[in-house]
Amino acid sequence: MKPSIVIIVLVIFAWPLYYLYQRQLGAISFLLLALFFFYIAMQERKKTKKQKKNDGT
């Protein structure tokens, strides 16, 4: 995922996550951020596996 897209998504979701944090629901916003970064990490992992597979053949 391109870094510019990640930044745009984080900026868009900054206000709702901050709202949750203000309402003493910071754990929910942390969970959502963790899931977002986990999703990005899995996409990058797939890309590197695919590159390794193509380099090996």
C-alpha angles and dihedrals in degrees: 000000000000116000091232091058091049091052092048092051091048092049092049093050096040095092097050091045091049090049090055090048091053091052091057091257096115092134090065093051090047090051092050092050091047091052091048093052091044089055091051091048092052091051091051090047091054090051093052092047090051091049092049090050092051093046092051095057 
